[in-house]
């Protein structure tokens, strides 16, 4: 068995733990990206990129961190399961 088989599952575990322990960081990064895109679209005016502007205004990013925590739990569990499976075979 090579160590390369454990790289991707280890990354899943690391990112899963990051999302579980610090979900606000991911939420804030998504919010900053959203605000940047919204400002760029409104600066060009209502007529340019109308559909994208309408979509951005209709679907803002979630305000809670529960989605990031749930995704982190899933990534952590998946990575841990894959590592355990590869270590036993």
N, C-alpha and C positions, 0 to 999 in steps of 0.2 A: 504494500500500500504506500502510495506517495503522499506527501504532505499537501500537495496541490489539491487533492480531493477534499481537503478540509477548509480551503480558503473561502469559498463562497458560503458554506454554512457558518463559518466563523464570522463573516461579515454580516450575515443575517442576525446572528446573536448580538453582535455589537450594536447594529442599528436598531434592533428591537429593544435593547436595554436603554439606548439613548432616547427612543420614543417613549418608553415607559417612565423613565426618570426625569426627563426634561421635555415634555410635550409642548410647553409654551414657546420654546425656541422655534420649533417647526411651524407652529401656528403663526408666530410673528413674521417669520420669513415668508410664508404664504400671503399674509396680509400686506407686507411691504411690496411684494410683487404685484398684488392686486391693485394697490393704490397707484403704483407706478404705471401700470397699463391703463387704468382708468384716467389718470391725469393726461397721459399721452393722447388718448382718444378724445377727451373733452377739449383739449387744446387745439385740435384740428377742426373742431366745429361739429355741429349736429349732423350735417349731411355726409361727411366723410366717415366711412366705417360705421354706418348707422346700425347695422345688425350686430356687430361686435360690441358697440357701446350699449345697445339695448340689452344684450346678453350679460355684460358685465354689471350693469345696474340691477338686473333682475336676479342674478345669482351671486351674491357676495360670498366670500369664504365663511365657513362656520366660525362662530365665536367661542365655541367650547373646545376643550382639549380632549374630550372623550374619544373622538374618532382617532386621534393620533395615538392615544393610549391603547385603544383596541388593536390598531394596526401594529403597534409595537409588541403587544402580547402575542399576536399571531406570528409575527416574524421571529420572535424569540423562541416560541414553541416549535416552529417549523425548523429553525436552525438547530436547536437542541436535539430534536428528533433525528434529523439527518446525520448529525455528528455521532449520536449514539448508535445509529444503524451502521454507519461506516466503520466505527471502531469495533463493532462486534463481528463484522464479516471479514 
